[in-house]
Structures are given as C-alpha cells and as structure tokens.
Amino acid sequence: MVARGAHHGTMRFILTVAGLVVAGVLAIWLIKAVIGVVIGLLSLIFWVALAVLVVGGAIYLVSRARNAVTGQSRRRLPY
C-alpha cells in the first residue's frame, strides 16, 4: 500500500511538471504570435503613413509647379 501511494505521488508530480512545460510552451508561442501581429500592424501603419506623405508631397509640388507656370498665384496690378 505504501508503494502504491508513493508511485501515485511521483506520477502526479511528473504530470504536473509536464503540464507546466506544455502550458509554458503554449504561452511562449502565443506571446510570439501576438508580438508578430503587433509588429506587422505597426509596419503596415508606418508604410501607409509614408505613402500618404509621399502622395501628399507630390500633389503639393505639382500644384506649386502649375501655379508657377500659369501665374495664378501672382497678384495683378490694380490698373
């Protein structure tokens, strides 16, 4: 009877350690997945913001060039 109780305690300890190892591995995998998604979203936001700045700058430069060529931005003399 004593040997059976000792074996049961050892098996319980081994199963507890195995469960903790599996839970730890799953937690690390989940954290890595979440960090990967967050970094991916931040990268996407960065590239979209950069594209918006480039397109906005191009529109600004084209409008400045058109105004310089057509002379619409110059003031006319009152007479």
Phi and psi in degrees as a GROMACS rama.xvg file:
@    title "Ramachandran Plot"
@    xaxis  label "Phi"
@    yaxis  label "Psi"
@TYPE xy
-68.66  -40.7858  VAL-2
-64.5548  -37.9592  ALA-3
-65.7687  -40.5149  ARG-4
-66.485  -39.1707  GLY-5
-66.7474  -41.7725  ALA-6
-63.7076  -41.4091  HIS-7
-62.6391  -41.0602  HIS-8
-65.6594  -40.1742  GLY-9
-66.851  -41.6222  THR-10
-65.7836  -39.7817  MET-11
-61.8126  -41.0845  ARG-12
-63.8973  -44.8234  PHE-13
-64.0023  -42.9057  ILE-14
-66.0165  -36.317  LEU-15
-64.319  -45.6182  THR-16
-63.9388  -42.5637  VAL-17
-63.1616  -41.0215  ALA-18
-63.6126  -40.2663  GLY-19
-66.4648  -38.62  LEU-20
-64.221  -45.5523  VAL-21
-63.0937  -43.2658  VAL-22
-63.0289  -39.0602  ALA-23
-65.3708  -43.0942  GLY-24
-63.8918  -42.7651  VAL-25
-64.5221  -39.1606  LEU-26
-65.0281  -43.0787  ALA-27
-63.8051  -42.4257  ILE-28
-61.3742  -42.7217  TRP-29
-66.2663  -41.6135  LEU-30
-63.5395  -43.6378  ILE-31
-62.5675  -39.1617  LYS-32
-65.2897  -43.669  ALA-33
-65.4951  -42.6208  VAL-34
-63.9566  -39.4118  ILE-35
-62.2871  -41.7815  GLY-36
-65.486  -42.898  VAL-37
-63.4834  -44.827  VAL-38
-64.5256  -38.8544  ILE-39
-62.1968  -43.2834  GLY-40
-66.5294  -41.4908  LEU-41
-64.0791  -38.5357  LEU-42
-64.2257  -43.0992  SER-43
-62.7802  -43.9887  LEU-44
-61.8227  -41.0963  ILE-45
-61.4867  -46.7047  PHE-46
-68.8303  -35.345  TRP-47
-66.3239  -42.6979  VAL-48
-63.4161  -40.5736  ALA-49
-64.3171  -41.1221  LEU-50
-64.534  -39.8286  ALA-51
-63.0042  -42.4488  VAL-52
-64.1204  -41.0948  LEU-53
-66.1174  -45.755  VAL-54
-65.9863  -42.4324  VAL-55
-62.1699  -41.2371  GLY-56
-64.5755  -39.1391  GLY-57
-65.6755  -42.6753  ALA-58
-62.3983  -41.6683  ILE-59
-62.4838  -45.8828  TYR-60
-66.5883  -39.2537  LEU-61
-65.4006  -41.8402  VAL-62
-66.3831  -37.7773  SER-63
-65.0984  -40.5812  ARG-64
-66.41  -41.7222  ALA-65
-62.9628  -42.4821  ARG-66
-65.5195  -35.0905  ASN-67
-69.2505  -36.3683  ALA-68
-75.7894  -44.1825  VAL-69
-83.1624  -19.0896  THR-70
78.5352  18.1724  GLY-71
-71.3761  -22.0404  GLN-72
-86.4168  -10.132  SER-73
-81.7287  145.939  ARG-74
-79.8307  143.545  ARG-75
-93.008  150.089  ARG-76
-73.408  145.515  LEU-77
-69.454  -13.6478  PRO-78
